[in-house]
């Protein structure tokens, strides 16, 4: 049977460079105000000079066709340049866009690293590949684990695929997958914290992601029918569901915060905070910080006791469609 893949739409992400790069910040302000030509004009010379945040932003501009004519090949080139300098969001977007453009085999290494950091769209793609034995050797326990992680992050496609997997993956392999999924959750925190420690980029501000196309995960040609009621009686909403970790508790006097974006208008930061409080369980327990620097207001929350706690909170925030990065104060 022909494999059917969901086409994942990458979120609209704009990166804000460290304050020293005033032109990058000016470009972000212009972008947020809808002046895309001005934003691209500010970023282009810095990108050509090698600034990874500006390179990432140029990739976004060409992918979305804002300020320039949409050109996926040029977007990929800018993402590759930024990724080569350790820009994590560039690597995430590079893998997703390569996959969407048909270079699935070339995208797989990037998607695997993104999946290890907890990127749910990458987890969905890699999990589908492992289930179908497409691009990678078939591995149903790991496929089930990755699909559980993506579903727990709120990706509707993954939840639908899990229900189909329950019809074909034997109970023993599903149990193995659940154990893997819990182990993946702890490793994602470490991988994300390590990635954040190796990049100079400050948090990115993300617009709401466009809806994801509905995915269909067909059974592979040699899939076995459910062997007994012992399998069919266990649903994804029951015993096979992954238990998602609660966000870490706020720590009085902790040295860590999470940064959710930088904005030219304080009202936009307040609006994002209000929106996220309704989407992220436990976020309202944290203190809101609006850190002003020049014409920019940075939205932060905390305090948290450690980098691991900050990374865990970021994972929950990212699952709600916003971007996030731990910051030590």
N, C-alpha and C positions, 0 to 999 in steps of 0.2 A: 504494500500500500504506500502510496506517495506520502511523504512526510509533509505536514503542514505546520509552518512556523508562524507565530505571532510576530508582527512587525512592531517593534518597540520604539516609541517616540521618545527621543532624548529630551530631558528638561532644558528649559532656557536658563542658562547659567551665566552670570557675569562676575568676573573675578575682580577683587580690589587689591591692588598691590600695596606693599608697605608704604607708610606715609611719605618716605623720602622720594618716591616716584610721583611727584605732584601731577604730572601729565596723565599718568594712568588713572589717578583718582579723578581728575577733571573729566576724563573720558567716561568713567563710570557715572558721574553726575549727569553728563550730557545724555548718556544712554537711558538712564532712569527718567529723564525728562522728555524722552522721545526724539531727541536730536541725534539720530544715528550717524549722520554724516560727520558731525563734529566729533562724536566719540571715536569713529574709525580714524579720523584725521589725527586725533591725539595718540591713539595706540600704534598706528602703523610704523612711525619712525622708531619707537621704543621696541616694537616687535622685531623690526629689522636689525636693531642693535643687539638683540638677544635677550630681552626681558621676557621671562616665561609667562608672567601674568598677562602681559600685553599680547603675547603669542596666543595664549589660550583664548583671550577675548576676540582676537581676529578670527580664530577658528569658529567661534560662536557666531560672529557677524556673517561669515560666509555660509555657514550652515543654515542660518535663518533668513539670509537675504535682507539684512537690515544695514543700510548705509553702503552696501555693495550688492552686486548681483549675486544671487545664491549660486554657489559653486562647491559641490561636495569634495571635489579633488583638492581644491585650494584649502578648504576647511581641514581636510585630513592632513595636509602638509603642515599647517600651523599647529594642529594638535600634536603631531609627531615631534615638532621642534620643542614644544613646551614639555612634552612627556620625557624627552631626552634629558631635560634638566630637572627631572623629579617632580613635575607638576601632576599630582595624583588625579585631580578632576580631568585633566587632559587625557590621562591614560584611560579613565573610565569612558569618556566620550569617544575616544579613538576606537576602542574595542566595539562599542555599540554601533558607531557609524560605519565602521568597516563591515560589520555583520549585516547591517541594513543595505549596504551597497553591494552585497554579494560575495565579499571576500571572507567567507565564514571560517575557513581553515586558518587564514592569517590573523583573524580576530580572536581566535580561541585562546592563545596565551594571555592576551590582555584581559579577556573576560574571566579567565580562571583567577587571575590576581585580583580583579575587582570583586569577584565572588567571595574570595577569601577575606576581603575587607568588609563584606556584608552588603555589597551593592545588589539589591533584590532583582533588578532586571538582568544583571549578569548571572545571578544564581538561577534564574528561570531558564535562561538560554543554555547554560552549561548542564543543568539538570535534565532538560529536554534532550540534549545531545547524548547524555549518558543513558537515558532511558531507551532511546531509539537505537543506540549503537551507531549514531551518525556523528562523524568528526572525531569520535573517541570510542574506545572499546566500551561495550555495554557494561554498565555497573548499576544495577537497580537499587541496592541499598544506598549508595552515595547519591544517586539521582533523587531518591525519595527524601533524603536528608536535605539536599539543596532546595527542593521544591517546598519542603516544610518551612525552611528559613525564609524563602521568598514570600510564602503565604503569610507567615507570622508577621512579616513587615507590611502587610496590607496589599500586596499585589494580587488583584482579582484574578488575573490569568493563572497564577500559580495555584490559587485555591481551586479553580475549576479543573486544572490538570491533576491536582492531588486526588480529586474524586474519581477521575478516570484511572489513575494509577492504582487506587485501592481495588479495582476490579481485576488487576493483572499481577500485581506484585504479591508474592506469597507472604503469609503472616510473619514468618521468621525473618525474611528480608526487610519487611517493614519495621520490625522491632530493631533490627540492626541500624536501619536508617534513622530511627528516632534517637538512638544512642549517639550516632554520629552528629545529628542535628544539634543536640545539647552541647557536644564538644565543640562544634563549629561556632556556637554562640560565644563561648569564652575566647576562642582563638581570634574571632573577628575583632574583639575589643583590643587585643594585643597588636594585631596587624594594623588596625586603624591608628592606634596611638603611635606605633613605630613609623607609619607613613607620615603622620602629621609632624613628627619630630625631625623628619628628613626633608621637609619642604619649607621654603621661606614664604610661601604664599599665605596671606591672611585669609580669613573666612570669605566665602563667596556668598553673594545674595542671589537667591533663585526665585524666579517668577513661578507661578503655579504651573505644574507640568500639564501638557495637553493630555486628553484621555488616551489611554492605551487601547490599541485594537484588541478585540476579543480573540483569545488564542484557542486553538483546538489541538489537542495532543492525541493523535491517533495511536492505536496500539501497533507495535511493530508486527511485521508479517508473521513471525513465529510465536507471537504471544499466546500463552495458554489461557483458556477460559478459567474462570474461578473454579477451584477444585471442590469447594464445599461451603456450607453455610458458615463455617468457622471464619472464613474470610469476608463473605458478603455481609455478615452481621456486624462487622466492625467498620464503622464509618469514620470519615475524616474529622467529624465533629465530636467523636467519642474518644475511645482509648488511644487512637492513633494521632491525636492532635498534639502539636508541640506546645509545651508550656513556655510562654514568653516571659522573659525576666522582667521584673519590676524595675523601673528607673531607680538609680541610686538616690538615697535621701540627701537633702541639703545638709552641709556640714558647717556649723557655726565657726567662723574664722578660718575656713578652708582656703587654701592658696590657689585653687583652680576655679575657673569659670568656663562657660562655653560661649562662643561668639556666633551669632546667627546672621550677621550681615552688617553692612555699612550703608548709610542712607544720607542723601542730601537734605532730606526733610525728616524732622523728628516724628511727625505724624505717621509717616510710613513705617517707621520702626515700631511705634505703638500699635499700629494696625496689625503688623505681623505677629507681635507678641499676643495680642488679643485672639487672633486666629489660632495660633499654635496652642494656647492654653486649653482651647476646646478640643484639640485633636490629640495632644500628647498627655497620656495619663500621668499624673503626678507633677506636671510642669508648674502648676500654680503654687506648689510648695516652695519654689525657688524665688529668690529676690531678683527683680528686674533692675538692670544697670543700663543707663543710657550715657555712654562715654563720648564726650564731644571732643573733637580735635579739628580745629579750623572750621570748615564748612560741612564736615562729616560727623554724623552721629552713629556710633557703633552700638548695636544691640547685643547685650550680654546677659547671661543668667548664671546664678550661683548663690553662695559659694559651694565648692565641692572639695572633698578631702584629698583626692589623688587624680593623676592623669587617667588611670583606668576608669574611675567613676565618671570623669568628664567624657571619656570616649564612649562609655555605655549610654550616657544621656544623649550624646550626639547621635548614636545609632537610632534611638527612639525618635528623635527629632527629624532625622533624615527620612525615616520611614513614613513620616507625615507629609513629606514633599518639600521640606525646607532644607537648606544646607547648614552646616554646623562645623565648628572646629574648636578643640580644647585650647584654652589659653592659660598659662601660668601667670599669676599676677605678682 
